Amino acid sequence: MYTVEKLKAMTLEQRAQIYKNCLRKGGPEAEAIIQMLKATGMPYQKDSSLAHGDPAYRAMEVVINNPENVEKMLDAAAKGRPPLEAVDPLIKAKLGKDYGPHNEGTVTAGYLVGQKMYALGYEKTRALPLVGCVAKTAATFRKRKAA
């Protein structure tokens, strides 16, 4: 069985394989191992894009689709600011070092925010620099005009 100490002694490649196996297997035992991987404070994912089903991806979906956070995104859009700016700090708080450009987490967050805004009847406009965020720039949105 794994321990935090044993996981720390492994290479990144070994930890990454264990992580992938846990994602594939699922269940309480796999979740416990993932928590141990996080507890090592060491990287356990190679710098690659987040995939649908990855715990970080799912956590982003939860943050972005939270009704209170949707209101924050709509408020940001109404003020001409990117909706991602309203939730980026919340995603960072939830994911910590698992959120950033190293795994395209910021791109994924922008994509998920965009999908939510499209579903709510908004269209993408220009991109703006973000303030106080991990992501550097993000799209703004406006309500789609009735045809």
Secondary structure, DSSP 4 states (H G I P E B T S, - for coil): ---HHHHHHS-HHHHHHHHHHHHHH-SHHHHHHHHHHHHTTS--S-S----TT-HHHHHHHHHHH-HHHHHHHHHHHHTTS-HHHHHHHHHHHHHGGGSSGGGTHHHHHHHHHHHHHHHTTEEEEEEEE-SSSSSSEEEEEEEPPP-
